[in-house]
Structures are given as C-alpha cells and as structure tokens.
Amino acid sequence: MFEFGKSGRKHLTLVTVVFIFIVAVATIFYRFMEGWSWIDSFYFSSITILTIGHSQLIPSSDVAKVFTVILSFFGISTFLILVGLLAGDILKRES
C-alpha cells in the first residue's frame, strides 16, 4: 500500500502521531466525562483500542458509550494500520 523509504517513514510517523492523539483524547475524555483516574482512563482507552475489553470499567453515560463505539472504530483501525506499516518496515529492512 505504501512505499517505504522517505515517504514510508512519513506515513509511519503520521499514523503514530494520530494513534497517540486518539489515545490521548480518549484518556482525557474518560477522565473528565466518567470521572475516572488518569490511569483508569488510559487503561480503558488502551483495552478498548487493543480489543481486550475487560469489563472492570464500564462507561455509565450514553455519551461515553457512543464515544467508546466511535473510539473502537477509529482506534482499532489506526492501530491495525500502524502494525501493518511497522511490519512492512521490518520486512523491508530484512530484505
């Protein structure tokens, strides 16, 4: 999909920044919307994006539930793109 080299590195950097941004926004959202601690908010954001989905924390408001669904779509997609780019970069280095 992407060529590696200078443009491949730019794509990898961009997707990494987007991924970090998504995790940060989600963490801030849960901290203030649900009133969870910073670590709980980060934990919930991470387990949602990584599709682990433990049920220790559950969003209580409808807004937070809708946000979680949207986070799942964008977070999981971005994470998979990041993994694909990293794998492609590793394979290119080995060849």
C-alpha positions, 0 to 999 in steps of 0.5 A, spaced: 500 500 500 505 504 501 512 505 499 517 505 504 523 509 504 522 517 505 515 517 504 514 510 508 517 513 514 512 519 513 506 515 513 509 511 519 510 517 523 503 520 521 499 514 523 503 514 530 502 521 531 494 520 530 494 513 534 497 517 540 492 523 539 486 518 539 489 515 545 490 521 548 483 524 547 480 518 549 484 518 556 482 525 557 475 524 555 474 518 560 477 522 565 473 528 565 466 525 562 466 518 567 470 521 572 475 516 572 483 516 574 488 518 569 490 511 569 483 508 569 482 512 563 488 510 559 487 503 561 480 503 558 482 507 552 488 502 551 483 495 552 478 498 548 483 500 542 487 493 543 480 489 543 481 486 550 475 489 553 475 487 560 469 489 563 472 492 570 470 499 567 464 500 564 462 507 561 455 509 565 453 515 560 450 514 553 455 519 551 461 515 553 458 509 550 457 512 543 464 515 544 467 508 546 463 505 539 466 511 535 473 510 539 473 502 537 472 504 530 477 509 529 482 506 534 482 499 532 483 501 525 489 506 526 492 501 530 491 495 525 494 500 520 500 502 524 502 494 525 501 493 518 506 499 516 511 497 522 511 490 519 512 492 512 518 496 515 521 490 518 520 486 512 523 491 508 529 492 512 530 484 512 530 484 505 
